[in-house]
Amino acid sequence: MALKISHKREDEVPTPSAMGRVNADLESLKGEMRKLGSGMVLEIETGSEKAVRSTKTLITRAGNQLGTRWQHWSVGSKVFARPAGEGRRRISRRRRPA
């Protein structure tokens, strides 16, 4: 289905019901990420395998907001996460101008 996009004047559209609502799951996840001890891994029970993808997205978003990279993986309906080490970085194969 193609999106229909149009421009409307501000007074022609309804006002938003909530301004900048905070995602409670995101905030609690960030809190747990801050508390995680060295050598430990977060285990998150999602309740269903359908929620795994959104949980991984939430981990990535929380890590970006905290300024850290996180590695995540899943087994069944459980998602595991830990801070990503300094590991390998991709090296660009393009030549830089001299």
N, C-alpha and C positions, 0 to 999 in steps of 0.2 A: 504494500500500500504506500503510495506516494504521500508525502506530507504536504498539506496546503498551508502556506505561510503568508500572512498578510500583516500590514502595518495598521494600527489603530491609535487614535488619540487616547491619552491617559484617562480622560473623563468618560470614555465610551466602554471601558472594560471594568469588571469587578475588582475590588481591592483584595490583596492577598489576605488569607485568614490568619496567618502567623508569619511574623517577620523573623527570619534567621533562627528557626527552631534548632535546638541542639540535639544531635543524635546521641541518645543515652548509651547505646551499645558502643559507639565509637569512643565516648568519654571513658567508660569503664574499661574498655580494652587498652586505651592509652595509659590509664592508671596502673593496670596490671603489667604493661610493658615496662613502665618506669621502675616497678618493684622487682622485676625479674632478676634473680641472682645469677652470678657467673656460673656457667656450666649447666644451667637449667633450661627447660623448654616449656613453653606454654602449651597446654592441652585444652582445646575448646570443643565441647560436645555441642553439636549443632542441632541435634534432635532428628534431622532427616538428611539424606544425601542430597536433596535438592537445595539445601541451605549452604552447602559447602562452598560453592562458587562465590556467593555474596560474602561469606565470612572471610575468604581469602582476599577479596577486594577490600573489605574493612581493615584487614591487617596491613595491606599495602598503604591505604589512605592514612591510617594511624601512624605508621612508620614515617611516611612523608611529612606529616605534621610535626612529628618529633625530631625530624632531621636525621633519621637512621634508616638503613636498609634492613629488611627482615626476610628471612627465608621461610617459606611455608609449604607444607605438604599435607596430604590427607590420607586417611585409611578409613574406609566406610564413611560414617557420619562424623568422625572426629577429625579436627584440624589441629595440626601441630605447628608451632612457630618459634623461631629463635632469631636473635640478631645475626645478620649475615656478617661473616668475617671480612677482612680486607681482601680475601680471595682474588681471583683473576679478574682483570678488567679487559674488555675488548680493545684491541689496538687497531686503529684505522689503517687500512692498507693503501689509502690514497696518499699520493705524494703531496707534501706541503710545498707551497711556492718558496723558492729560494730567495 
